[in-house]
Amino acid sequence: MGEEGKKDDADYKRLQTFPLVRHSDMPEEMRVETMELCVTACEKYSNNNESAAKMIKETMDKKFGSSWHVVIGEGFGFEITHEVKNLLYLYFGGTLAVCVWKCS
């Protein structure tokens, strides 16, 4: 019984290692690049959401111009105004949510 529970946990964690896009209106190329950046930052700073958000924001500012905002966390709600074709909201790792948007 104990081994079966461990196997189920391992399967769940393996299934949750990819980003699940909840909403996006970004162009395909920008969305894929942003998703890869979010995964990299969340894995690099797995215990520090603030550092991960800072890394994502600074990289997005360099690649796609300034005024990017990033929120990373668990159990938050939001209502934002953003530029059209500049929003990505995804889940990563089962419980972590990432919201990236541009607002100038």
C-alpha positions in Angstrom: 0.0 0.0 0.0 2.8 2.4 0.9 4.6 1.8 -2.4 1.4 2.5 -4.4 0.9 5.9 -2.7 4.5 6.8 -3.5 4.0 5.8 -7.1 0.8 7.9 -7.4 2.7 10.9 -6.0 5.5 10.4 -8.5 3.1 10.1 -11.3 1.3 13.3 -10.2 4.5 15.3 -10.0 5.7 14.0 -13.4 2.4 15.1 -15.0 2.7 18.6 -13.4 6.1 19.4 -14.8 4.8 21.2 -17.9 3.0 24.6 -18.0 -0.8 24.6 -18.3 -1.9 27.7 -20.1 -5.2 29.0 -18.6 -5.5 32.1 -20.8 -3.3 33.8 -23.4 -3.8 36.3 -26.2 -0.1 36.5 -27.1 1.1 35.6 -30.6 2.3 32.0 -30.8 6.0 32.8 -30.9 5.9 35.2 -28.0 3.7 32.8 -26.0 6.1 29.9 -26.4 9.1 32.0 -25.5 7.4 33.4 -22.4 6.3 29.9 -21.3 9.8 28.6 -21.6 11.1 31.6 -19.6 8.5 31.1 -16.9 9.4 27.4 -16.5 13.1 28.2 -16.4 12.6 30.9 -13.8 10.3 28.8 -11.6 12.6 25.9 -11.7 15.7 28.0 -11.0 14.1 29.8 -8.1 11.8 27.1 -6.9 11.8 28.5 -3.3 11.8 32.2 -4.1 8.8 33.4 -6.2 10.0 37.0 -5.9 13.3 36.3 -7.6 11.6 34.2 -10.3 9.2 37.1 -11.1 12.1 39.5 -11.2 14.0 37.3 -13.7 10.9 37.0 -15.9 10.1 40.7 -15.8 13.7 41.8 -16.6 13.9 39.4 -19.5 10.6 40.4 -20.9 11.5 44.1 -20.7 14.7 43.4 -22.7 13.1 41.2 -25.3 9.7 42.9 -25.8 10.0 46.5 -24.5 9.3 47.9 -21.0 6.2 47.9 -18.8 5.9 44.1 -18.2 4.4 42.9 -14.9 4.7 39.4 -13.3 2.8 37.8 -10.4 3.8 34.3 -9.2 2.1 32.5 -6.3 -0.5 30.2 -5.0 -4.2 31.1 -4.4 -4.5 34.6 -5.7 -7.1 36.4 -7.7 -6.7 39.4 -10.0 -8.4 41.9 -12.3 -6.1 43.7 -14.6 -6.0 46.1 -17.6 -3.5 45.0 -20.2 -2.4 45.8 -23.7 -4.0 43.5 -26.3 -1.9 40.5 -27.3 0.3 40.8 -24.2 -1.2 38.5 -21.5 -0.2 35.1 -20.4 -1.8 33.3 -17.4 -0.5 29.7 -16.7 -0.2 27.1 -14.0 3.1 25.3 -13.3 4.0 22.5 -11.0 0.5 21.7 -9.9 -0.1 24.6 -7.5 1.9 27.6 -8.8 0.3 30.2 -11.0 2.1 32.7 -13.1 0.5 35.8 -14.7 2.6 37.9 -17.1 1.1 41.0 -18.8 2.1 44.3 -20.3 0.5 47.6 -19.3 2.0 50.9 -20.2 
